[in-house]
Amino acid sequence: MNGKYGDSTRSVKAVGSEAIPGRPVAPPPVPASTYHLSPDETESLDSYGRSSNPTWRQLESALAELEGAATALTFGSGMAAITSALRVLAKPDTKLVVPADGYYQVRRYAAEYLSPHGVTVVEARSAEMCEASADADVVLAETPANPGLDVVDLHHLAMDCRGRGATLIVDNTTATPLGQQPLSLGADLVVASATKALSGHSDLLAGYVAGSQPELMQVLERDRLLTGPILGAFEAWLVLRSLGSAGLRFERQCQNAQALAVMLRAHPAVKSVRYPGHRDLMKFLLDDLRMSTDRDGLKTMLKRAVPATTQDVVLIFVTVTGMRRGQLVQDVFTRKIFAKDVCGSPMSAIQITTAGAICAELDLFREGVLPQSGFLRQEQVPLDAFLNNRFGKLYEGANAVATTRQLAAA
Ligand SMILES: Cc1ncc(COP(=O)(O)O)c(C=O)c1O
């Protein structure tokens, strides 16, 4: 085990309640419009159902946990969550980028409501998102996009937005927090419909926003209080119930999608298959970014996407877990990576590791060493092949002392 929980355990633990003897393991829903008030008015107790609800709180803490956020707020639908975020962030005289190939009612809202209020709305397809966002104040990205399943390089987009002080919102409906956690890639806010895969039973509508910037989350909570698009207590409870099985469902959905993609690709009546698995993500990186023939360009782009630091030594841990003679075993490999000179300029270890790792993986993918479909897990990258790869060689640099001096002098 690598010390992290798997998706199923993560989702079960996120909805777990405190173990208090005699209390139900699964807390019941609390449907309430009004609550008894306390004579002590300074106590922050529940008072009215549009401001707070114990079942929301439980769901919000589970969603925040899954998204890796400090806070989450639930809403009555995905659209309620998304429009609240856009209303709060896209002010008159600002420029907003929305997906041209994402969920269509979002761009209708932007065109029919935000545009007349003085917001400049630009629609961009997934592949053009980074370029279109160059001078935007607020960017809403949806990846994988519904319905075309195109993907956006979130880390790159997030670094561009951060660099200019723009706000990046990511619609995480399709991937769910089990598939990707946009906040960890640099997004400012996640918005999502929990109506779809996350709740998974086609019996409710729900949405949420998740984030870690206290002021922004407070403004969103205020917007929800004043506009009222809240989630019912029963729906909140149903989403909570559903989250417990989300890990298992997600895993099976991914397996089914991959099996279908393989079957359809081989079918003579099928012209093309849109599937955001590993092969297509690689294709996206190489073709859509016009990098197939420009490996140096790819390296430069990756280096730009990763914050440069003067950190000199990075320890890389590669864990490989597997079954041996019926026993779960784990091998841990460690490598020290030093900052070094590349083409005469000092380069931080972080840049080397990230650019080198991705280029090495692209090479191994092309050589057929890595799986050609499905999502790629770290354990599937053979360490020997990785280190022997021409880009993996970057990991052997040990010219630390000279580089440290150069970095210190710079
Ligand atoms: C990507 C995406 N975002 C948002 C929504 C809106 O969610 P809801 O129907 O819960 O309002 C949908 C609905 O299909 C969606 O697919």
The ligand as a Gaussian input file, in Angstrom:
#p B3LYP/6-31G(d) Opt

LIG

0 1
 C      -21.143000      18.858000     -17.295000
 C      -22.461000      19.276000     -16.720000
 N      -22.517000      20.342000     -15.924000
 C      -23.682000      20.754000     -15.391000
 C      -24.874000      20.108000     -15.650000
 C      -26.138000      20.614000     -15.031000
 O      -26.503000      19.801000     -13.967000
 P      -28.002000      19.704000     -13.387000
 O      -28.818000      19.016000     -14.430000
 O      -27.839000      18.932000     -12.118000
 O      -28.475000      21.098000     -13.167000
 C      -24.859000      18.975000     -16.465000
 C      -26.106000      18.273000     -16.776000
 O      -26.166000      17.431000     -17.653000
 C      -23.627000      18.555000     -17.010000
 O      -23.534000      17.476000     -17.797000

